[in-house]
């Protein structure tokens, strides 16, 4: 029986088991719940029994269960009383679980069963209201700060307490003596107002609290600590941005001069916050006269020194981009206060008196007078021109002297050149519309008291030098100006420049020739990008067969012209050198080989040593280089000089007379000649050997053809907006046709 059962089991068909999915549905999650160690601290009435389980595992059905159901299930599993009010807390990020975020839980969660948000708020309120223990107050405010971005606790705070509790702490002088308590309170209050739960926003801050916070940054506070100062600066900026009423309070309570000392703090965070508050105050100031006063307050030397010693100090490191953005905004404000109103008649006349050339007619002077008066930079341009003449009279004489020595028609005129240089400087400074370079000029701008006239002087010298190097003519003022602007941009792009003297030195070494090299590289880069575009690659594949055919014909024509080769010699004697002339006939079917006396072959001379080889009789063509050793003609040199001879080895097919086939060898020192003959003969016999010269020639011709075709292709600039044509006069008749 056992053997029969074994045979039956062996011969029974195997039944395939179906896989069973043991994973939970998406709406069912499993995880752990632990009891909060500080549970009784926040809820004094709660009692944890001795038989309580401190860790339990629960399963939550997200579709059917609410938060209250989950809390009761966890309390029941832990043997806790269901009468107490509990809360569930997630750790990362630290927040209370609500019905709104319950669905965000996934399997493997770890929650903490703790006191409810109302119990937290009530206990915090008790500690802060009593105000007896600074340490307890710090812990209470720290807890509030930790949950300040949690809507559940903040809603409970507004329900069970009020913001007046925190406002009273900021007013309290005793609290202000504890830097930790005050800074934590400011951070918590800031986060709560930023969260904007209900109607509680930055508008809710009363005037006396604004005055207290302002005293923390203006030097009126009894103590000044970094974290408190940082929090106060950030809150004041939010109050400036958030509401017009609080903005006016801060503009009244915080003089912008008092923020300058914070810019030179070693803590870069404070310096950035101080700059950001300055920019917000200037930007949000509703009164133009008041805004002008704020800007003028930053034109002082202490502010420039503070910026240099903190945010722009040397060291060659990478600059903080946020700092650069804030400093650029400060400079834009300073530039907006430049005097660009029309210059006075006395200032215009002073500039005209500088031009001492006798060739200038009265009519041209009147035109210049009108142009100076109507210049876009106004008095700023006039002041820059006068300063250049007064502060650098020797440089001005040198420029004028060099200019007068040029041939007639190749000179620039001083005042038009000055006005064009002012335009260039104004574009760099964003005084007039254009692409400014304030981020790259930022160190230079804070290193000099009058940055615009200083940069203008550098541009004048560069303009004069570029005019000379370009050999410009009288009517090419605009052309030279465009080159000068490009030179400035490239010099500023290369590296960070520290001051005006360094800018002048860099411009001195950057010639027009260097600019031309940059243009060539840029053009080559653009062409390479175009040549690697998908459309050009497709065009290239279509043009390749045509180019390959042209190269093939060119090589065969080269073979038809003929060439002189050296015969290989068994003897090393120099007197027995022999040459022969190889030439492909017009039908491309026969190779004519003619013996000759030297390297110069004369066509048409009757010769006996002539041989004709049919192309069809050639079996293979390979290269076979040799080294030609020539004895030196100098009696002072004992070692012979060497020369590489490029060889062509033509293997003929076997015949009845020769089993292996005859081999013809030709040598030449011309590498190009050797390669073309080698690849040309290989092409004729249908050999598939690698053709380096042919492939290189095909690639060169393809690039030339593609570049010629791309000359007339106008590439679209993504920054340029298409020009919208005007509406036609006959728009009604145009529409009626459709």
TIZAKOL-26416 format. One record per residue: y, z, x negated of N, C-alpha, C in turn. Coordinates in steps of 0.1 Angstrom, whole numbers, plus 5000, padded with zeros to 4 digits. Layout:
REM TIZAKOL-26416
YZXYZXYZX ...
//
This chain:
REM TIZAKOL-26416
498850004992500050005000501350004991 501450084981502650084974502949944968 501849884963502049754957502549644967 501949654979502449564990503849584993 504249714994505649744997506549694986 506149704974506949664962507149514963 506049434966506149294967507049254979 506949324990507849295001509349324998 509549434991510949464987511449364977 510549314969511049224958511349084965 510649044975510848914981511848924992 512349044996513349045007514648995002 515448915010516748865006517748975004 518648954994519649054991520749045001 521249165006522349165016523649195008 524649105010525949115003526749225010 527249325002528049425008529549385009 530149405021531549375023532449475017 533449435010534449535004535149615014 535349735012536049825022537449865016 538449835023539849875019540050025022 540150105012540450245013541850285012 542750185010544150215009544750255022 545850335022546450385034547350275040 547650275053548650175058550050205052 550850105053552150115046553050235052 552850265065553650365071553050505069 551950515062551350655059551450675045 552050795041552150825027551650965024 551150985012550651115008551451164996 551551304996552251364985552151514985 552951574976552851724975554151784979 554051914984555251994987555052124980 556152174973556052304966557152384972 557052524971558052614976559152634965 560352634969561552644960561452794955 561652804942561652934935562853014940 563952944943565153014947565353024962 564253014969564253004984564953124990 564553244986565153374991566553394987 567053334976568453344971569353284981 568953164987569853094996569653135011 568453195013568153245027567653395026 568553495027568253635024567253685035 567253625047566353675057564953625056 564753525048563353465047562453555039 561253555043560153635036559053545033 558553545021557453465017556253565017 555253545025554053635026553253615013 552353725012551553725000550453615000 550053575012549053475013549553325013 550853315010551553185011550953095000 550752965003550352864993551652804987 551752804974553052754968552952604966 551852544967551752394966550752344976 551052254984550152194994550352034993 549251974998549351824999549351785014 550251695018550351655032550351505033 550051455045550151315048551151295059 552051205057553151175066553051045073 553051035086553050915093554550875096 555150785089556550755090556950695103 555950635110556350575123556350685134 555550785133555450875144556151015142 556251055129556751185127558251185122 558951285127560351305123560451415113 561651435108561851535097561351675102 561751715114561351845119559851855120 559151755123557651755124557051775110 557651705100557151715086557451855081 558651915084558952045079558052155085 557752145098556852235104555452225098 554952095096553652075091553552135077 554552125069554552175055554552335055 555452385064555452535065554152595070 553552525080552252575085551152565075 551152455067550152445056550352555045 551552595043551852695033551752845038 551352855051551252985058552653055059 553652975061555053035062555353045077 556353125080556753145094557453015099 557152965110557752845116559052875123 559453005123560653045130561853025121 561753035108562853015099563152865098 564452845094564952705093564752665078 564052555076563752505062564452365060 564352325048564852195044563852135034 563852005033563051945022563951875013 563651895000564551844989563851754980 564451634977563951544967564551574953 563851554943564451604930565251494923 564751364923565451254915565651144925 566951114929568051204927568051324936 568751434932568651554940569351544953 568651554964569251534977568251594988 568851624999568051675010567451555018 566251575023565651475031566151485045 566451365050566951355064566151255072 566351235085565651135092566050995087 567250985081567750855077567050805064 566750905055566150865042564650905041 564050945052562650985052561750865049 562150745054561350625052561350575038 562250635030562250585015561150655007 560450755013559350815006558250725004 557550734992556350654990555250754986 554050694986552850784982553050834968 552650964966552851034953554051114952 554851124964556051204963555851354961 556851414955556851564953558151614959 558051694970559151744976559151904975 560351954976560552104975560852154989 560152254994560452325007561452435003 562652415008563752505005564552555017 565552625015566452665026567152545031 567552555044568252445050569652425044 570252305045571652285040572652385046 572452425059573352525064573352655057 572052695053571952825045572652805031 572452695025573152675012574652685013 575252615023576652625025577152765028 576452835037576852975041576853065028 575753055020575753135008576853104998 577052974996578152924987579552984993 579752975006580953025012581153175010 580053245011580053395009580553424995 579853364985580153394971581653354968 582053244972583453194969584553274976 584153324989585153404996585353534990 584253594986584353734980585053724967 584753624958585553604946585453714936 584453794936584353914927583653884914 582653794914581853764903582153614898 582853604887583153464882581853384879 580853454874579653384870578953334883 578853414893578253374906579053254912 580353264911581253154916580953024909 580753034896580552914888579152854892 578152934894576852884899576952824913 577752884921577852834935578552704935 579652684927580352564927579552454920 578752494910577852404903576852344912 576352434921575352384931576052284941 577252314945578052224953578352094946 578552104934578851974926577551894925 576451954923575151884922574851804935 575251864947574951804959576151734965 577251714957578451664962578351514967 577351444963577151304967576051294977 575551414983574551414993575251435007 575151325015575851345028575351455036 574051495035573451595043574151735041 574251765028574951895025576451895027 577051775025578551775027578851785042 577951725050578151735065578051885069 577051945063576852095066577952175061 578552135050579752205044580952195054 581152075059582352055068581952125082 580752145085580352205097580352365096 580052415085579952555083581052615075 581852535068582952585060584052485061 584952475051586052385051586552355037 587352245035587852215022588952315018 589452385027590452485024589952585014 588652615015587952705005588152654991 587952524989588052464975589552454971 590352424981591852414978592352554974 591852654980592352794976591852824962 590752774958590352804944591252734934 591652614937592552534928593952604927 594352674938595652744938595552874930 594352934930594153064924594353064909 595353144904595553154890594353214882 593653304889592553374883591453264880 591253174890590253074888590652974877 591952954876592452854866592152904852 591953034850591653094837590253064833 589353034842588052994839587952844839 587852784827587852634826586652574833 585452644831584252594837584252584852 584752704858584852704873585852604878 586952594871588052504876587552354875 587052314864586652174862585452144871 584552234873583452204882583952194897 584852274900585452274914586152144916 586952094906587651964907586651844908 585551854900584551744901583951744915 583551864920582951864933583851814944 585051864944586051814954586351664953 586351614941586651464939585451384945 584251434942583051354947582951364962 583351484968583251494983584351404989 585551404984586551314990586251174988 585651134977585250994974584150954984 583251054988582151014997582750985011 583851045014584551015027583651035039 583051155040582251185052583251235063 583151165075583951205086585451155083 586351245086587751215084588351275071 587451325063587951395051587951295040 589151255036589451155025590551215016 591051135007592051174998593351215005 593551165017594651195025594651345029 593551415028593351545032593951645022 594251605010594751695000596251735003 596551865004597951905007598851904995 600151914997601151894987600952004976 600752124980600752234970599552214961 598452164966597252134957597552024947 598251924952598751814943599651874932 600451964935601352024925600552104915 599552174920598652254911597852164902 597352054907596651954898597551894888 598851854893599751794884600151884872 600152014875600552114864599452114853 598252074857597152074847597351964836 598151854840598251744830599651734824 600651804830601951804826602351914815 601351994812601652104802602052224808 602152244821602652364828601552464830 600252424828599152514830599052614819 598552734822598452834811597352804801 596352734805595252684796595052534798 594652474788594352324789592952304782 592052254790590652234785590252094788 589452034780589151894780588551844794 587451924798586851884811587751894823 588552004823589552024834590551914834 591051884822592051774821591551644825 590351614821589651484825589551474840 589051584846588851584861590151574868 591251644863592551634869593151494868 593051434857593551294855592851194865 591551204866590851124875591251144889 591351264893591751294907593151244910 594051264901595451224903595551074905 594751004897594750854899594250814912 593150884917592650854930593750884941 594450994939595551024948596650924948 596950864937597950754936597450634943 596250594941595650474947595450494962 594950614966594450634980595450634991 596650694989597550705000598950704996 599850655004601250635000601950774999 601550865007602250995007601851074994 600551084991600151144979600651074966 600750944968601350864956602750904953 603550924964604950964962605051104956 604151194960604151324955603851324940 602851244936602551244921603651174913 604251074918605351004911606451104909 606551204918607651304917607251414908 605951454908605451574901605051544886 604651414884604051384871604951284864 605851324855606651234847605751154838 605851024837604950944829605050974814 606151034810606351074796605351184792 604951264802604151384799602651334797 602351214800600951164798600751104785 601851074777601751014764600951094755 601151224755600451314745598951314747 598551274760597051274762596451144756 597251044754596750914748596150934734 596751024727596351044713595251154712 594651194723593551294722592351234715 591651314708590451264701589351234710 589351294722588451254733588851124739 588151014737588550884742588550874757 587750954764587750964778589051004784 589651104778590951154783592051044780 592050984769593050884766592950764776 591650724779591550614788591950654802 591650774806592150824820593650834820 594250884809595750884809596350744811 595750654803596250514804596050454818 594950484824594650434837595550494847 595850624846596850684855598250624854 598650594841599950534839600050394846 598950314844598950184850598950184865 598250284871598250294885599550344890 600250434883601550474887602550364887 602550274877603450164876603050054887 601750034888601349934898601649964912 601550094915601650144929603150194933 603950194923605350234925606050144935 606550194946607150104956608550054953 609250134945610650104942610750024929 611449914928611549834916612349904905 613349974909614150044899613350164893 612650234901611750344896610650284887 610050174891609050104883609650064869 610850014869611449974857611650094848 612050214853612250334846610950374840 609850364847608550404842608150314830 608350184831608050094821608850124808 610150144810610950174799610550304791 609950394799609550524793608350494783 607750384784606550354775607050264763 608250234762608750154751609150234739 608750364739609150454728608150454717 608550494705607650494693606550594694 606750714700605550804701604450744709 604750664719603650604727602850504719 603550414711602850324702602050394692 602650494686601850574676600650644682 600750694694599650754701598550654703 598850534707597850434710597150394697 597950374686597450334673596550444667 596850574669596050674663594750704670 594650664683593450694690592650574694 593150484702592450374708592350254698 593350244690593450124681593350164666 592850274663592650314649591750224642 591950204629591050114621589650164619 588850084613587450124611586550004612 587049894618586249774619585149774629 585149884638584049894648584449814660 583549804669583749724681584649804691 585649744696586649804704586049834718 586449944724586049974738586749874747 585949804755586449704764587349764774 587049874779587849944789589249974784 589250024771590450054765591349934763 590749824759591449694757592049654771 591249664781591749624795592949704799 592849834797594049924800595249894792 595049874779596149844770596849704773 596049614777596549484781597349494794 596949574803597749594815599049664812 599049764802600249824798601249724792 600649634784601549534777602049434788 601249404798601849314808602949384816 602849514818603949584824605249584815 604949604802606149604792606749464791 605949364792606449224791607149194804 606749244815607449214828608849274828 609149364819610449424817611349354807 610849244801611649174791612849114799 613949094791615149044797615048894797 614748834809614648694810615748634818 616748704821617948654828618648554819 619448464825620148364817621048424806 621148374794621948434783623448414786 624248494780625648484781626148364773 627448324776628048214769628248244754 628548374752628648414738627348394730 626248434736624948424729624548284727 624848194737624548054736625347994724 626648034724627547974714627048024700 626648144699626148194686624948114681 624048074690622947994686623347854682 624347794689624847664686625547664672 626147774669626847784656625947784644 624647824647623647824636623347684631 623247594641623047454638624247394631 624147374618625347334609625247184606 624247114612624146964608625346894613 625946804605627046724609626646594617 625346564617624846454624624746474639 624846594643624746624657626046594665 625946514675627146474682627446584692 628646574698629146674708628346664720 627846544723627046524735625746594734 625146584723623846654720624046804721 625146854715625346994716625547044730 626146974739626347004753624947014759 624046914756622746914761621947034757 622047074744621347194739621947314746 623247324748623847434755623247454769 623147344776622547344789621047394789 620347334779618847374778618647514775 619547574766619347714762619647804775 620747764782621147844793620047844804 619347734805618347714816616947744811 616747784799615447814793614647914801 613347894803612547984811612548124806 612648144793612648284787614048354788 615048274791616348334792616848404780 617348524782617948604770616848634760 615648644764614548674755614548564744 614648434748614648334738615848334729 617048364735618248364728618248484717 617748604722617648714712616748684701 615548614704614648584693615248494683 615948384688616548294679617648364670 618448444676619548514668618948604658 617848684662617248774653616548704641 615948584644615448504633616448464623 617648424628618748384619619348504611 619448614618620048734611619148814602 617848824606616948904598616248824587 616248694589615548604578616448494575 617648514569618548404566618048314555 617348384545616748304534615648214539 614848254548613748174553614348054561 615448084568616147974576616747874567 617347914556617947814547616847734540 615747794537614647724531614047614540 613847654553613347564563614347444565 615547474566616547364568616647274556 616547334544616647264531615447164530 614247214533613147124532613147014543 613747044554613846954565614746834562 615946874555616946774552616446674541 615446714533614946624523613946524528 613546534541612646434546613446304549 612646194550613246064553613746064567 614645974569615345964582614245924593 614246004604613345984615612146074613 612046144602610946244600611346384601 612546414606613046544606612946604620 612846744621612946814633614346864635 614746884647616046944650615847094653 616647174647616447324647616347384661 617347354670617447424683616247374692 616047244693614847204701613547264696 613447264682612247324677612147474680 613247544680613247684683612847704698 613347624707613047634721611547614723 611047514716609547484718608747594713 609147664702608447774696608547894706 609647914713609748014723608747994735 608647864738607647834749606247874745 605847844732604547874727604348024728 605348104722605248254722605148304737 605948244746605948284760604648264766 603948154763602648134769601648234764 601648264751600748364745600948504751 602248534755602648664761602548664776 602248554782602248534796603548554803 604648534795605948534801606148414811 605548304807605448184815603948154818 603648084829602248054832601547984821 600248024819599447974808598348064805 597548034795596448114791596948204780 597148334783597648434773596548474764 597048534753596148594743596448744740 596748814751597148954749596049034744 594849004748593649094744593449074729 593748954723593548944709594848984701 595948984708597249024701597449174703 596549244710596949384714597249474703 596549464691596949554680598249514674 598549384673599849344668600949384677 600749384690601849414700602249564699 601249654696601449794695601849834680 601949734671602249774657603749744654 604449674663605849644660606749684672 607949714669608949754679609349634688 609549514682609949394689608849284687 607749294695606649204692607049054695 607749024705608048884709608848814698 610048864693610748804682609948794669 609048894667608248894654607248774655 606548764666605548654668606248524668 607448514674608248394674608548344660 608948434651609248404637607948344630 606748404633605548344627605348204632 605548174645605348044651606347944645 607547984642608547894636608047844622 607547934614607047904601605847804602 604947844611603747754613604147614618 605147614627605547484632606147394621 606947454613607547374601606447324592 605447414589604447374580603547264586 603147274599602347184605603047044607 604347054609605146924610605046844597 605146924586605046854573603646804570 602646874573601246834571600846714580 601446714592601046604601601946484598 602946494590603946384587604446334600 604946424608605346394622606746324621 607046254632608246184634609146254644 610346204646611246274655610846294669 610146194674609646204688608346274691 607846334680606446394682606546554682 607646604688607846744689606646804698 606346744709605346804718603946794712 603746684705602446674698602146784688 603246814680603046914670602947054676 603747074687603647204695602247224700 601547124705600247144710599247184699 599447124687598647154675598847304671 600147344671600547474667599847574676 599947554689599347644699597747654696 597147544693595647554691595447624678 596247604668596047684655596247834657 597147874665597348014668596148074675 595647994685594448044693593248064684 593047964674591847974666592048094655 593248114650593448224641593248354648 593648364660593448494667592048514671 591248404673589848414677588948454665 589448424653588548444641588248594639 589248674640589048824637590248894643 590049034643591149114648592249124638 593449104642594649104633595449234635 595749304625596349444626597849444628 598549354622600049354623600549214621 601949204622602549074621602449014607 602549104597602349054583600948984581 599949044587598648994586598548864594 599148854605599148734613599848624605 600948654599601648544591600848504580 600148594573599348554561598148464566 597548494577596448414582596848274586 598048274592598548134596598948054584 599348124573599748054561598547984555 597348034556596147974550595447884560 595847874572595147794582595947664583 595547554576596247434576595947334587 596647234588596347124598595047064595 594647054582593346994578592247084583 592447214583591347304588591247284603 592347264610592347234624591547114627 591747004619591046884621589546904619 589146984610587747014608587147084620 587947174626587447244638587347144649 588247054651588146954661586946864660 586646834647585446744645584146824649 584146954645582947034648582847044663 583947074670583847084685583446954691 584046844686583646714692582146684690 581646714678580246694675579346784684 579846914686579046994695579046944709 580146894714580246834727579346714728 579346634718578446514718576946554718 576646654710575246704710574846754724 575746834730575446884743575246774753 576046664752575946554761574646474758 574346464746573046394742571846464746 571946594749570746674753570746694768 571646634775571646654790570546564796 570146604808568946544814569246394817 570446364821570746224824570746134812 571246184801571246114788569846094783 569046194784567646194779566946084787 567146074800566545964808567045824803 568345814801568845694796568345654782 568145754774567645734760566245674761 565445724770564045674771564045534776 564945494784565045354788565545264777 566445314769567045224758566145214746 565145314744564345314732563545184730 562845124740562144994737563044884731 564244884737565244774732565644804718 565844924714566244964700565044944691 563944974695562744954686562544804683 562744724693562644574691563744524682 564944574683566044534674565744574660 565244694658564844744644563744654639 562744624647561644544642562144404638 563044344646563544214642564344224629 565144334628565944354616565144364604 564044434604563144454593562444314589 562044244599561444114596562444014590 563644014595564743934589564943974575 564844104572565044144558563844094549 562644084555561544034547561743884545 562343814555562543664554563643634543 564543734540565443704529564843704516 563743774515562943784502563543894493 562643934483563044044474562244024461 562844074450562144064437561444194434 560144194430559444314427558944294413 558644404407558044404394556444404395 555844324386554444324386553844444379 552744504383552144614375551544554362 551744624351551244574338550344684332 549244624327548344714320548844764307 549644684300550244724287551544804290 551844904281553044984282554244924275 554044804269555144744261556244704270 557544724266558644694274558944544274 558344474264558644324263557844244272 556844304279555944224287556144244302 557344284306557644304320557644174327 557044174339556944054347557344074361 557943974368558443994381557943884390 557943904403557643804412558443824425 558743714432559543714444558743704456 558843794466558043794478559043754489 558543664498559343624509558443584521 558843634533558143604545558743474551 557943374555558443254560558943274575 559643164579560343174592559343194604 558143144603557143164613556443294614 556743374603556243514602554743514602 554143404596552643394595552243394581 553143364571552743344557553743424548 553143474537553943544527553843464515 555043414510555143334498555443424486 554643414475554843494463555143404452 556243414445556643324435556943404422 556443364411556643434398558043394393 558743494387560143464382560243544369 561343504361561543554348562143684347 563043714356563743844356563943894370 564843994371565144054384566043964393 566643864387567543774395566743654398 566443634410565743514414566643404420 566443284415567343174419566543084429 567043064441566442984451566542834448 565542764450565542614449565142564436 564742644426564242604413562742574414 562342464408560942424409560142514400 559042574406558242664398556742634401 555942664391554542634392553742764397 554242884394553543004398553943044412 553342974422553642994436552343024443 552343124451551143154459551543194473 550743144482550943174497549743254502 550143364509549143454515549343454530 548343424537548343434552548443574556 549343604566549443744571548143784577 547443694584546143734590545043774580 545243734567544243764557544543904551 545643974555545944104549545144214558 544444294551543644394557544444524559 545144564549545844694549547044694540 548044774543549244784535549544934533 549544974520549845114517550845124506 551245254504552245274492551445324480 551945294469551245334456552345344446 552945474445554045494435553545514421 554445474412554145494398555345554391 555045604379556145654370556345564359 557645514358557945424347558645494336 558045494324558645574313559345474304 560645494302561445404293561845484281 561745424270562145494257563645494257 564145614253565545634252566145554241 567345494244568045414233568745504223 568845634226569645714217568645774206 569145774194568345824183568345974182 569246034191569246184191568346244201 567746154209566846204220565446164217 564546264216563146234213562346214225 562746274237561846264249562346144257 561346064262561645944270562145984284 563045894290563445924304562445854314 562345914326561345864335562045814348 561445724355561945664367560745644376 560945684389559945664399559945524405 558845454404558745324410558045324423 558645274433557945274446557045154447 555845174450554845064450554345024464 554044894466553444844478552144784474 551044834481549744784478549244704490 548944584488548544494498547044464496 546244504505544744484504544344364513 543844264506543444144514542044164519 541644084529540344094535539344034526 538044074528537044034519536743884522 536343814511536043674512534643654506 534143534506532843504500532843524485 534043504479534043524464534243664460 534943744468535243884465534743974476 533844064473533344154483534344254488 535144314479536144424483537444364487 537744244485539044184488540044214477 540944114475541944114464543044214467 543544284457544644374459545944324452 547044314459548344274453549244394453 549844414441550744524439552144484436 553144544441554544514438555244644437 556144654426556844784423558344754424 559044854428560544844428561144994427 562244994421562945124420563845154433 563945054441564745064453563945124464 564145244468563345314478563445244492 564645214496564945144509564145014510 564244934499563544804499562044824500 561544924493560044944494559644994508 560445084514560045134527560045024538 561144944537561244834547560144734546 559844694534558744594532557444654536 557144784533555944844536555744854552 556844894559556744914573556744774580 557544674574557544544580556244474579 555544484568554244424567553244494576 553344624577552444704585552644664600 553844634604554144594617553444454620 553544364610552944224612551444234614 550744324606549344324607548844414618 549744484625549444574636548944704632 549344754620548944884616549744994623 549045104627549745214634550145334625 550345304612550745404603552145464607 552445584602553745644604554845564598 555845534606557045444601558245534601 558545604590559645694589560945624590 561145514582562345444582562645374595 561645324602561845254615562245364625 561545474625561945574635563345634633 563645654620565045704617566045604621 565845474619566745364623566945364638 565845374645565845374660566645494665 566445604659567245724664568745704661 569045654649570545634646571145534656 570445424659570945324668571045374682 570145464686570145524700571445614701 571645694690572845784691574145704691 574145594683575345514683575545454697 574545404703574645334716575045444727 574445554726574745654737576145714735 576645724723578045774721579045674725 578745544723579645444727579745444743 578545454749578545464764579245584769 579145694762579845814767581345824765 581845724757583245724755584045714768 583645634777584345614789583845704801 583045804797582545904808583446024807 584146054818585046164819584246284824 584146394815583446504819584346594828 583746654838584546744847584646884841 585846934841586047074836585947164848 585047264848584847354860586047434863 587047454853588247534855589247454862 589247314861590247234867589847214882 590847234891590647204905590947054908 590246994916590546854920591846844927 592546734923593846714929593646664944 594346734953594246694967595246584970 594846474975595846364978596646404990 597846344990598746375002598246315015 598646365026598146315039598846175041 598146075044598745945046599745945058 600645855057601645845068601045795081 600145705080599445645092598245725096 598245855095597045935097596445915111 597445895121596945875135596145755137 596645645131595845515132594545525124 594645605113593445615105592345695113 592745795120591745875128591245795140 592145715146591745645158590645545155 590545495142589445405139588045465140 587945595139586745665140586445725153 
//
